[in-house]
Amino acid sequence: MDIQSYLDQVFKKSFLSKRERSDLAEEMATHLHSSKEHHINEGCTEEEATTKAIASFGDPINIRTKLTQETYGLSSKLILQFIIMSLILYLSSLFTGVALHYYDVHNSVIELFPVAFITLCALSSALLLTRKNTDRWCLLSVPILFGLGYLQAYLGLFKNRLGGADSFTLFENLFFSGAYDFSERSSFMFIGGLILAVQTLILFIFSKNIYISLMPFVFSILYTVSHMVVFGSYYMFFGDGFSSSVTNGYSVFAIGNIQRLSDIGVKLGMCLVLFFTLSSVKKLILKSKLQAG
């Protein structure tokens, strides 16, 4: 095995950026070639020197594990396993829910399982965008508002706080896309987007990581698409024979999907605007630091 093949094995499935791979590969190659030259000077052939230099560096899989664990908090192999496992569990919970409904077994907990697993999948995937512990703490905070929306929609969390029955539905209206089936939630579309924009700016202040900062919009779109997939599957198999506390028949669901698609469009637009804005801000910060240095 030559040095380049060894480095290719180290960075295979590491999910590091092109620049990170290039910088680390250059540094490692320098050490490997230096070690190789040392062995050649001791009388080894070029092939023997290469083998000894690589052997002294260590197993490429172990190096990749250590490198990615330092970068992401978990090894890339473990993160990939979490992603695959959560995707399988998401699909399994969806198909299991449909099968149980066929035998007249259905409740809100069954509907919430896919939400939990798609959240785990999204968090695991987004770990690959983190570089420090602050990024990971910021990432863990992203699903909180959506979790409150789902808990309010399914369990009535905080709904009676204002005195009247079901008087407080702010989280449900802003962060649960199923609310489109019951209310004129379109009036909340831009308000919800603005709140996510504020959350994005707060995350950017703490993490300085643009991709992690934009996760509120990514999660919002993901939950909306997942809602359409899950309830679309139930209606596809059972039609109006399907009933749930968070939807109101296929025709209402279909109309709600039009608003959900509009919501996705609005969120994508806001996400792009914030991406370019934060990129410009980050460049200005780096420029000012270089000038100050």
C-alpha positions as CSV (number, residue, x, y, z in Angstrom):
1,M,0.0,0.0,0.0
2,D,1.4,3.4,-0.9
3,I,1.0,6.6,1.2
4,Q,-1.8,8.0,-1.0
5,S,-3.9,4.8,-0.8
6,Y,-3.4,4.8,3.0
7,L,-4.6,8.4,3.3
8,D,-7.6,7.6,1.0
9,Q,-8.6,4.9,3.5
10,V,-8.2,7.2,6.5
11,F,-10.6,9.8,5.0
12,K,-13.1,7.4,3.4
13,K,-16.6,8.0,4.8
14,S,-15.2,10.6,7.2
15,F,-17.6,13.2,5.9
16,L,-15.1,16.0,6.4
17,S,-15.2,19.0,4.2
18,K,-12.9,19.1,1.1
19,R,-10.7,21.7,2.7
20,E,-10.4,19.8,6.0
21,R,-9.5,16.6,4.2
22,S,-6.9,18.5,2.1
23,D,-5.3,20.2,5.1
24,L,-5.2,17.0,7.3
25,A,-4.0,14.9,4.4
26,E,-1.2,17.3,3.7
27,E,-0.1,17.3,7.3
28,M,-0.2,13.5,7.6
29,A,1.6,13.0,4.3
30,T,4.4,15.3,5.5
31,H,4.9,13.1,8.6
32,L,4.6,9.8,6.5
33,H,7.1,10.9,3.9
34,S,9.5,12.1,6.7
35,S,9.2,8.7,8.4
36,K,9.7,7.0,5.0
37,E,12.9,9.0,4.3
38,H,14.2,8.1,7.8
39,H,13.7,4.4,7.1
40,I,15.4,4.7,3.7
41,N,18.4,6.4,5.3
42,E,18.6,3.4,7.6
43,G,19.0,1.1,4.6
44,C,15.4,0.0,3.8
45,T,14.2,-0.2,0.3
46,E,11.5,2.3,-0.7
47,E,8.7,-0.4,-0.4
48,E,10.0,-1.5,3.0
49,A,10.3,2.2,4.2
50,T,6.7,2.9,3.0
51,T,5.4,-0.1,4.8
52,K,7.2,0.8,8.1
53,A,6.1,4.4,7.9
54,I,2.4,3.4,7.5
55,A,2.7,0.8,10.2
56,S,4.1,3.3,12.6
57,F,1.2,5.6,11.9
58,G,-1.4,3.1,12.8
59,D,-4.5,1.4,11.4
60,P,-6.4,3.8,9.0
61,I,-9.8,2.8,10.4
62,N,-8.7,3.6,14.0
63,I,-7.2,6.9,12.9
64,R,-10.5,7.8,11.1
65,T,-12.5,6.9,14.2
66,K,-10.3,9.0,16.5
67,L,-10.3,11.9,14.0
68,T,-14.0,12.0,13.4
69,Q,-14.8,11.5,17.1
70,E,-12.7,14.6,17.9
71,T,-14.5,16.5,15.1
72,Y,-18.2,15.5,15.6
73,G,-18.3,14.3,19.2
74,L,-19.0,10.7,17.8
75,S,-17.2,8.7,15.2
76,S,-18.5,8.9,11.7
77,K,-19.2,5.2,11.7
78,L,-21.4,5.5,14.8
79,I,-23.2,8.6,13.4
80,L,-23.9,6.7,10.1
81,Q,-25.3,3.8,12.1
82,F,-27.6,6.1,14.0
83,I,-28.9,7.7,10.8
84,I,-29.6,4.3,9.2
85,M,-31.2,2.9,12.4
86,S,-33.4,5.9,12.9
87,L,-34.5,5.8,9.2
88,I,-35.4,2.1,9.5
89,L,-37.3,2.8,12.7
90,Y,-39.1,5.7,11.1
91,L,-40.3,3.6,8.2
92,S,-41.1,0.7,10.5
93,S,-43.2,2.8,12.9
94,L,-45.1,4.2,9.9
95,F,-45.9,0.8,8.4
96,T,-46.6,-0.6,11.9
97,G,-49.0,2.2,12.5
98,V,-50.9,1.5,9.3
99,A,-51.0,-2.2,10.0
100,L,-52.3,-1.6,13.6
101,H,-55.0,0.8,12.3
102,Y,-56.2,-2.0,10.0
103,Y,-56.9,-4.0,13.1
104,D,-58.6,-1.0,14.8
105,V,-55.6,-0.3,17.1
106,H,-54.6,3.4,16.9
107,N,-53.8,6.2,19.2
108,S,-51.8,9.4,19.4
109,V,-48.6,7.6,20.7
110,I,-48.5,5.5,17.5
111,E,-48.6,8.8,15.5
112,L,-45.8,10.3,17.5
113,F,-43.3,7.5,17.0
114,P,-42.4,8.5,13.4
115,V,-41.9,12.1,14.7
116,A,-39.5,10.9,17.4
117,F,-37.5,8.8,14.9
118,I,-37.3,11.4,12.2
119,T,-36.0,13.8,14.9
120,L,-33.3,11.4,15.9
121,C,-32.4,10.9,12.2
122,A,-32.2,14.7,11.7
123,L,-30.1,15.3,14.8
124,S,-27.7,12.4,13.9
125,S,-27.3,13.8,10.4
126,A,-26.7,17.3,11.6
127,L,-23.9,16.1,13.9
128,L,-21.8,15.9,10.8
129,L,-22.1,19.7,10.5
130,T,-20.8,20.3,14.0
131,R,-17.2,21.1,14.9
132,K,-17.3,21.9,18.6
133,N,-19.4,21.3,21.7
134,T,-21.2,24.6,21.4
135,D,-22.5,23.5,18.0
136,R,-23.9,20.3,19.5
137,W,-25.6,22.1,22.3
138,C,-27.1,24.5,19.9
139,L,-28.3,21.6,17.7
140,L,-30.0,19.9,20.6
141,S,-32.0,23.1,21.3
142,V,-33.5,23.2,17.8
143,P,-36.4,20.7,18.2
144,I,-37.6,22.2,21.5
145,L,-40.2,24.6,19.9
146,F,-41.4,21.9,17.5
147,G,-41.7,19.5,20.4
148,L,-43.9,22.0,22.3
149,G,-46.0,22.3,19.2
150,Y,-46.5,18.5,19.0
151,L,-47.2,18.2,22.7
152,Q,-49.8,20.9,22.6
153,A,-51.5,19.4,19.5
154,Y,-51.6,15.9,20.9
155,L,-51.7,16.3,24.7
156,G,-53.1,19.8,25.1
157,L,-50.0,21.1,26.8
158,F,-50.5,24.6,28.3
159,K,-53.8,25.0,26.4
160,N,-55.8,26.0,29.5
161,R,-53.2,28.4,30.9
162,L,-55.3,31.5,30.0
163,G,-58.4,30.4,31.8
164,G,-60.7,29.3,29.0
165,A,-60.8,25.8,27.5
166,D,-58.2,25.4,24.8
167,S,-57.5,29.1,24.9
168,F,-53.7,29.0,24.4
169,T,-52.7,27.3,21.2
170,L,-49.7,29.4,20.2
171,F,-47.1,26.5,20.0
172,E,-49.6,24.4,18.0
173,N,-50.4,27.1,15.5
174,L,-46.7,28.1,15.0
175,F,-44.8,24.9,15.1
176,F,-47.2,22.0,14.3
177,S,-48.0,21.8,10.5
178,G,-51.1,19.7,11.2
179,A,-52.8,22.9,12.5
180,Y,-53.5,23.8,8.9
181,D,-56.3,21.2,9.0
182,F,-58.1,23.0,11.7
183,S,-57.4,26.7,11.5
184,E,-56.4,29.6,9.3
185,R,-52.8,29.0,10.2
186,S,-51.7,30.9,7.1
187,S,-51.9,34.0,9.2
188,F,-49.2,32.4,11.4
189,M,-47.0,31.4,8.6
190,F,-44.8,34.5,8.5
191,I,-44.9,34.9,12.3
192,G,-43.6,31.4,12.7
193,G,-40.9,32.1,10.1
194,L,-39.8,35.2,11.9
195,I,-39.5,33.3,15.2
196,L,-37.4,30.7,13.5
197,A,-35.3,33.6,12.0
198,V,-34.7,35.0,15.5
199,Q,-33.8,31.5,16.7
200,T,-31.4,31.2,13.8
201,L,-29.7,34.5,14.7
202,I,-29.4,33.5,18.4
203,L,-27.8,30.1,17.4
204,F,-25.4,32.0,15.1
205,I,-24.3,34.3,17.9
206,F,-23.4,31.3,20.1
207,S,-22.0,28.9,17.5
208,K,-20.8,31.0,14.6
209,N,-21.8,27.9,12.6
210,I,-24.0,28.9,9.7
211,Y,-25.3,25.4,8.9
212,I,-26.2,24.7,12.6
213,S,-27.8,28.1,12.8
214,L,-30.2,27.3,9.9
215,M,-31.3,24.0,11.4
216,P,-34.7,25.5,12.7
217,F,-35.8,26.0,9.1
218,V,-34.5,22.6,8.1
219,F,-36.3,20.9,10.9
220,S,-39.5,22.9,10.2
221,I,-39.5,21.7,6.6
222,L,-38.6,18.1,7.6
223,Y,-41.5,17.9,10.1
224,T,-43.9,19.3,7.5
225,V,-42.9,16.8,4.8
226,S,-43.0,14.0,7.4
227,H,-46.5,15.0,8.4
228,M,-47.6,14.9,4.8
229,V,-46.0,11.5,4.3
230,V,-47.4,9.9,7.5
231,F,-51.0,11.1,7.3
232,G,-51.0,10.8,3.5
233,S,-50.1,7.1,4.0
234,Y,-53.0,6.6,6.4
235,Y,-55.5,8.3,4.0
236,M,-54.1,6.4,1.1
237,F,-54.9,3.1,2.8
238,F,-58.1,4.0,4.7
239,G,-59.5,7.1,3.1
240,D,-62.0,8.9,5.3
241,G,-62.2,5.8,7.4
242,F,-59.0,7.1,9.1
243,S,-59.6,9.4,12.1
244,S,-57.2,11.3,14.3
245,S,-57.3,14.0,16.9
246,V,-55.0,16.2,14.7
247,T,-56.6,15.9,11.3
248,N,-60.2,16.3,10.0
249,G,-60.7,14.1,7.0
250,Y,-59.0,13.6,3.6
251,S,-60.5,16.6,1.9
252,V,-59.4,19.0,4.7
253,F,-56.0,17.3,4.8
254,A,-55.5,17.8,1.0
255,I,-56.4,21.5,1.3
256,G,-54.0,21.8,4.2
257,N,-51.3,20.3,2.0
258,I,-51.5,23.3,-0.3
259,Q,-50.8,25.6,2.7
260,R,-48.1,23.3,3.9
261,L,-46.4,23.5,0.5
262,S,-46.6,27.3,0.6
263,D,-45.1,27.2,4.1
264,I,-42.2,25.1,2.8
265,G,-41.7,27.7,0.0
266,V,-41.7,30.6,2.5
267,K,-39.3,28.8,4.8
268,L,-36.9,27.9,2.0
269,G,-36.9,31.5,0.8
270,M,-36.2,32.8,4.3
271,C,-33.5,30.2,4.8
272,L,-31.7,31.2,1.6
273,V,-31.8,34.9,2.5
274,L,-30.4,34.1,6.0
275,F,-27.7,31.9,4.6
276,F,-26.3,34.6,2.3
277,T,-26.7,37.2,5.0
278,L,-24.9,35.2,7.7
279,S,-22.2,34.2,5.2
280,S,-21.6,37.9,4.5
281,V,-21.5,38.7,8.2
282,K,-19.1,35.8,8.9
283,K,-16.7,37.1,6.1
284,L,-16.8,40.6,7.6
285,I,-16.0,39.2,11.1
286,L,-13.0,37.2,9.7
287,K,-11.8,40.2,7.7
288,S,-12.0,42.5,10.8
289,K,-10.1,39.9,12.8
290,L,-7.4,39.6,10.2
291,Q,-7.0,43.4,10.0
292,A,-6.9,43.6,13.8
293,G,-4.3,40.9,13.9
